[in-house]
Amino acid sequence: MLPLLEVKNLIVSFSNGKQTIDVIKDISFSIQPGETLGIVGESGSGKSVTSLSIMKLLSGKGFIRSGEILFHKNNKTVNLAELNENQIRPYRGKEIAMIFQEPMTSLNPVLTCGFQVQEAIRVHYNISKKEARNRVIKLFEKVKLPRPADVYNSYPHQLSGGQKQRVMIAMAISCNPSLLIADEPTTALDVTVQQKILELLRDIQQEHGMSMIFITHDLGVTHEIAHRVVVMHQGKIVETGETNTLFNQPQHPYTQGLIACRPPLNKRVYVLPTVQNFLDGSAKFLLSENNIYTAEQRKLHHKTLYAQEPLLQVKNLTKVYGTENRLFGPKKQKVVAVDDVSLDVYPGETVGLVGESGCGKTTLGRCILRLIEPTKGEIIYRGKSINQLHGAALRKMRKHMQIIFQDPYSSLNPRIKIGEAIMEPMWIHRIWPDKKTCKEKTIELLEKVGLSADHFQRLPHEFSGGQRQRIVIARALSVHPEFIICDESVSALDVSVQAQVLNLLNQLKKDFGFTYIFISHDLSVVKFMSDRIFVMNQGKIEESGDPDAIYANPQSEFTKRLIEAIPGKKLSVL
């Protein structure tokens, strides 16, 4: 039986007019009818460029230099690589559809969700607006969107991330395609929403019998959904095989590294292996018993940790939005983002704060730092209440309490060189007497976080996501803080880069004695990083305690659902 799609000896290049670079280097693979093929690899490995090549959606600078993309259907074979823009149009959306990585930028913010899906249908079918509208509402029902008629008239900004992704799925399946390409469709979604999206894609695939290419850097997700896996590295396919075989017996060092750098759930390690450790042959020690953090060692550490007085005390903290009275217009709906939360944090401790998107994690973190004013409750730092601090006193306090934001792209001013961005807080807080010393200390910080002095004069756009996160960490360290809130600081990073950043945060904690609140929706990451965790749900603390104990025996139904939703729990650890 012929495959639905064959990619043969594909080479894709990008040219800036002066030089041409091959980014996809002679790759070949196929996908059978009804099959799900996972394509995994780090950012820059060529996964997305491969999918864009199949759809002929490469930017103006990108082009297929050689190779074939053969689409077989109804005893007819078409080489998509040879088609021009007009010729490829009947295939896009109708035969081959795509779910893009970021639903917020994939949907037009000034058009309603219903109109955008309706437009996609009417491009391929000669039907009335009324009939198209009915189809869209049925599609919204199929992807399990709440209140489909309301969503039809809603704009993208009025929906959650998971709901926007469901709209994108509805658009992609609107013409019953033979092949669905899902490019990182669950990245940055919390584990429970991610689980629902994966279940939805599986159900739709079975109902329509379509093939699917699932692109992701998350091997746990791939393990859950794919029949076969292709592993890409630097534009090449380094390994391919049936899912269970490939994950249980990976042959290539790169694949071994991708699997091993995920935080393990069945044991505790001091340092996470990285892909580079496997490529350069230095992973042996990190996979040995010497890298295991035993329960007895952990117990002794906690005995010392909790014999101290708390560094931070949060007492009955509440944050309510939408309480202001209005003279005209409808009253604003009251939303309790943080609901009577109390917790202590001890010097040198890492407290994990975990929960779904919208549970109040980030709001709690920002209230603690007084970036958002709490509605009521008390925040005590080193025995003193900081609720009433203002002006110079509040700025002085910020020297001791810092935050690493979620998105390294929007956390840096694109017009300011990264050296100046790190120096600025040093100078404002007069950490060093002159700018020459500030520059010297900035270079030391860059080297401390794994960058170099040469990076001082570069702008943010010249760095990868992982490098930008290192820059943001260096900026937070520049004022010598004692307490740092890490707000989803690794959620958008590849697993390999994530491992590097987590190792860096732990090493910095060891070197400088930092205290962390580590906010994440990823329970495996929080379990690896934390001494204690607090599980949040709808603004309240649902459960708290030792991460190992909670993972082994969760007390609340909500925590059980979070743990059950972790993708790839059965994935073997090397």
N, C-alpha and C positions, 0 to 999 in steps of 0.2 A: 504493500500500500504506500502510495506517495505521501510524503509529509505535507502539511498545509503550507509551511513556509520553509525555504532553504536559504541560508546565507552562505555563500561560497566565496572564499578568498577575498573578503571585503577589506579594502583599504580606504580610509577616510582621512582627508587632509584639510588643514586650515592654512590660508595664506594671508599675509598682511601686505602683499605687494613686493616685499623685499626678500622674504624667505617663505618656504612652504614646509610645514611640519606634519608628519603622519601621526595622527592621534589614535586611529584604529589600524592595527598592523596585521593584515592578512588573517582575519578570523573566519571560522566556518562553524556553523551549527544548524540544527533543524528543529522543528516542533511539529508534533503529530496532532491530528484532529482530536480535540477534547483534552489535550495534555496541558499541564502547567509547568513551564520552564522557568526556573529561578536564575537570574543573573546577579551575582554578588561581587563585591569588591569595594575598595575605598573610593572616596571622592577623587576624581581625576583618572580613574581606571579605564573609563571609556564606556561605562554602562549606558548612560543617558544618550551619548552621541550615537551609540548603536541603535537605540530605539528611534531617535530622530531621523537616522538614515533610512530606516525601514519606512517611516512615514513621509520621507522627503521633506522634512521640516528644518533642515540645517540652515543656519544663518548665512548671510551673504558671503562670509569669508570661508565657509565650510563647503566641501564638495566631495563626492564619491570619486576617488581617483581610479579605482579598478575593482573588479569583483561583480558578483551577481546577487540579487535578492529575488528569489523565485517564489511566486505565489501560485499555488496549485489549487484550482477549484473547478468543479463541473467539467472534468477532462480538458481543462484549458490551463496553460501555464503562461504567466506574464512575468517578465523581468522588471520589477519595480524600479531598479536602478537606472533603467534607460528611459523612463517616462518623464515627459516635461510637466510643467505645472498644470496645464489643462488636462493632460492625460491621467495624472495621478488623482485628480479631484474626485472622480466617482468611487475610488477605492477608500479614500480617507473618510472615516466616519461610518460609511456603509459596510465595508468589508473589514477594515482594520481601524479600530478606535483606540484612543489613548486617554488614560487618566494621568494628569500631570502632578508633579510633586507638591506644588504649593497651591491649594485651592483659592487662596485669597487673591493671588496675582493671576490665576487662570480665569477667574470670573470677572466680568466687566463691572466695576463698582457702581456705575450709573444706570445699569439696566437691571430689571428684576430677574430673579432666578428663573422664573417660569418662562419669560420671554426668551432668555438665552437658550434654554433647552428646546423650546418651540422652534426657534430659528434653525437649530441644528437639524431638526426633523424635516422642516419645509425645504431645506436645501436639497434633500434627496427624494422627497415624496411630494407629489402634486395634490395637496389636501388643503382644506380651508383652515382658517385660524381657529375656528371653533373646534374642529376635529383634532387639530394639533394640540389645542389646550387640554382637551379630554385625555389625549394620549399622555401628555406631560403629567397630569394629576395621577393617572394610573401608574406611571413610572415612579412618581414620588411615593405612592403607596407601596410599590414593589420594593423600593430601597428603604422602606420603613421610616420615612420622615414623618414626624408628628404634624398633624393639621396640614395635609398636602395643599389644600386650597389657599391657606394663609401663606405657606412657603412660596407658592406660585407668585404671589404678589409682593414677596419680601425681597429686599436688597441684600447682597452678600454680607454686608457689615452687621445685619440683624440676626445672623445665624452663628452658631458655634462652629469651631473647627471641624468637628465630626459631622455636623449637618452640612457644611459646605462641601465636604468630601463626598457625602451621599448625593448631593446635587450633581457633582462632577461624574459620579458613577452612573446616575440616571442619564446624563447627557451622552456618556460613552456607549451605553447599551441601547440608546433610543432607536437605532436602526438595525438592531440584531446583528452585530458584526460577527464574522467568523473568528477573528483574532482580537483580543483585548490586550493592550500593553499598559501595565500599571507601573508607573515610574515613581518609586518611593511613596506609595499612596498612604502610608500610615506613619511617616516620619513626623516626630514631635507631637503625635497624639498620645494621650495617656493610655495605659495598658488595657483598661476595660473598653474604651472606645475603639482602640486598635483591634481588640478581639472581635467586637461586633462587626467592624468593617471587613475583617478577614472571613468571618462566617457568612456575611452577605455576599462577598465575591464568590465564595465556594458554592453557595446556593444558586446564584445567578448562572454560574458556569455550568452546573449540573442541569439546570432547567433548560438552558439554550444549547448545551453541547458545544460551547465555544472553546477555543484554545486560549491560553493566557501566557504572556511573558511578564513575570513579576520581578521587577528590579528593586533591589534594596541593598543597604550595607549591613542590615540586621540579620545575622545568621539564624537567630531564634525564629524570626518570622518566616524565613525561607524554609526552615525545617518543618514548620507547621503547614505550609501551603503547597510546596513544589513537589512534583513527581521526579524531575531531574534538575540538576544544578550545573550551571556554567560559572566558573570562577575567573574573573578578569583582573589583570594587574598590568598597569602601564600600557594599556591598549592591546594587550594580547590575552588569549585564553590560556591559562596555565593548567587548568584541570577541569574535567567534566565527568559526570557520572550520575547514577541513580542516587536519590537524596540520602537514604539511610546509609548506603555503602560509603558515599563520599564523606559524610560527617563522622561516621564511626571509624573509617580507615583512610583518612586524608593522606595523599601521597606527596603533594608538593609542600615545601616549607611555608609558602605564603598562605595556603589553605590552613595548614596546621596553626599558624600564627593567628589568623582571623578567628578560629574557633577558641583558641586558648586565651585570647585577651579579653573575652567576656568575663565579668565577675562571676566566679563559681557560686552556686547556691548550696552545694553539698559540703563545702569546707571553707575555711578562712585562710587567706594567704597574706603575707606581708606586702609583697610587690606583685602587681599584675604583669604577666609576660606581655610583650608587644610583638607586632609583626617583625620588626627589625631584629629582635632577639632570635627569631627563627631563621631569618634570611642570612644573618651573620654567624649562626651557630652558637650563640651565647645563651640559649634558652635552658640548657641542661640544669643549671643551679635553680632556676625559677620553677622548674617542674619537680624538684626534689623535695624530700621531707624537711630540708633546712628552711624552706620558704613557707612552711605551715605554721600558722599562729594558733597554738593549742588552746583548749578551753582553760587549762590551768594557768597559762601565761596571761590570758585575758582576765581571769578572775583576780590575779594579783594586781594587775594594772588598775582594775576597777576599784579594788580595795583602797589603793592610794588616791585615786581620782576623787572618790566620793567621801573621803575623810576631810576634804577641804570645805570652806565656805563657798556658796555659789557666787560666780562672777556676775551672773545676770538672773534676775527674778522678774517674771511676768505674772501679774496678779489680776485675775478677772478682766482680762482685756477684751473689749468689744469695739467693733467698728461697724457702724450702720451708714449706708448710703441712702440718699433720697429722702431725708427727713425735713428739709427746709420747707417753710410755709410759703405759698405763692399767693399773691394778690389776685392775679389773673391766670387763666389756663388751668388745665387739670393738675391735680396733686401728683407729685412724683411718687412712684411706688417705692415702698421701703424695702431695702435689701440688707439683711444682716450678713455681712461678709465674714466677720469673726465674732463668735458668740461665746463670751465668758470663758476665755482660754487662760489657763494658768500653767506655767512650767518654770523649772529652774535649769540653768546651764552652769556647769562647773568648769573651773580653769583647766585648759588642756583637753576638754571633752569635745567630741563631735556629736552633735544631736541631729538626727535625721528627721526631716519633716516630709511625710509622704501622703499622697492622696491624689484624687482625680483633678483635672483642670476645673477651676471654679470653686474648689473646696475652701479657699481662703488662705492657702500657704503663703503666696506672695504678699497678700495684704498684711498678714501677720508679721512677716519679715520686715516690711516697710514701715509698719507701725512701730516696731521695736526700735528702728533707727530714726524715727520721727520724720521720715520722708512723707508719710501720711499721718495726719493727726488722729489718734484713736478717739472714739466717742466717749469711752469711759475705761477705767482700769488704771493700773499703775505699772510703770517700768522702772525697776531698780537696778542700777549698774554700780558695782563695787560698793554696795550698801547705801547709795544715794539715789533718790528719785530724780529721774531726768524729764519727767512730764512737763515741768514748768520752765525748763531751760529755753532761752530765746537769744537771738542775736549772737554776740561774741561768745557767750557761754555755750550755746548750742554748737557753734562752729568748732570750738575747742574740743567738745565731746566727740565730734565726728572724726577727729584725728585717731581716736581709740577704737572706733566702730566703723567698719567699712563693708561694702557690698560688691560682689562680683555678679553682674547682671546676666540674664539668660542669653541674650543675643549679642555675640561679639561684633556683629556687623553694625548694629545701630548704637552700640555703646561707645564708639569712637567717632570723633568729628572727622569726616572725610577730608577736610582741608588742613588739618593740623598734623604735622609730622609726629610719629609715635614717640620719639624722644622728648619732644616738647610736651606731649600729652602726659607723660610720666613725670616730667619735671614740674609741671604746673602746680599740683597739690603740695609738693615739697616746698616750693617757693611761697605759696599762700600761707602755709602753716609754719614757715620759717624753721624747717627741720635742719637746714644747713645755712651757714652764714652768707654764702655768695653763690652766684649762678655757676661758676666754674666747678665748685664742689658738687653742686646739684647734678651737673652733667656727668661728672665722674661716678657718682653714686647711681645715676640712671643706667649707665653702661654696666655697672656691677649687677644691677637688678636684671637687665636684659640677659646677661650671661647666666644669672642664677636660674632664670626660667627657661633656659635652653635656646636663647637667641644670641645674637652677636653684636658687637659694637657697630658693625657696618649697617645694621638695621636702624640706627638712631635717626638718620635723615630720611627714611622712607615714609610714604603715606600708607594709610590703612588698606587701600585697595590692592597694594602689592603683596599682601599676605593671605595665606589660606585661613580657613575658619579656626583650625587648631592653633595656628600662630597668633591670630588675633586674640583668642582666649588667653594665651600666655601673656600678651601685652596688657590685657585688662587685669590679669592677676598681678603683674608687675606694678601697674598703676595703683592698685589697692594696697600693695605692700610699701609703696613709696613713703607713706607717712608713719610707718612703724606701728600698725594697729595691734591690738590685743585680740580683738573679736571680729570675725568676718562672717557675713552671711553669703553663702553660695546659692544663688537663686537659679535653679535649673541650668547650672553652668556647663554641663556636658550633654544636655539633651539633644542638641542638633549636630553633634560630632559623630564621625565614624567610630566604630568600636575600637579600632586601633589607636586613633587619636585620643579617644575618651580614656583609654587605659593610660596613655602618657600623661594626660592632665590629672587624672586621679592619683597616679603615683607622685606627680609633682606636688599636689596639694598635701598629700601625706608627708612627703619629705620636708616641705616648708613648715608644716606643723611641728615636726620633730626638731627642726633646726631653730625655729623661733618661738616655740611654745604657744602657737595660736590656739584659739578656741573657735570652733565652727558651728554654725547652724547650716546644715546641708539640705536644701530644698529640692525635691525631685518627685516625678511621678513614677520613676523606675525603681521598683522595690529591690531589684538585684544590686543596683548601684548603691542605694541607701544602706542595704545590708552590709556591703563590703566596707563602706566608709565609716559607719556610725557605731558609737558606744551604746547609745539608746536611740529608739525611734518613737515618734509620736505620729499616729495615723489620724489624719484629719478628714472629716466628712461633713459637708454643709456647714462649715464654720466652727464645728465643735471638734474636740479631741475624742476620737472614737476608741482609741486603745493606745497604750504606751508601755514601754519596757525594753528588755534586751532583744535586739533584732533576731538573734538565733532562736530564742524562745518563742517569739511571735511568729516567725516563719514556720517553726516546727508545730506550734499549737496555737493558731489564732483564736481569739476568744469571740470576736464579733463577726457577724455574717459579712459585713462590708470588707473587713480585712481578708476574710477567706476568699471573697470574689477577686480582690486585688491580686492575691497570690496565685489563684487559679488562672488568672488572665496573663501571667508572665509567659511570653512566647518561648518555646524551645526548652522547657524545664527538663525534658527527657534527653536533651542533647548531651552527649558524652563529653566529659572534660578530659583533655589529654593528660 
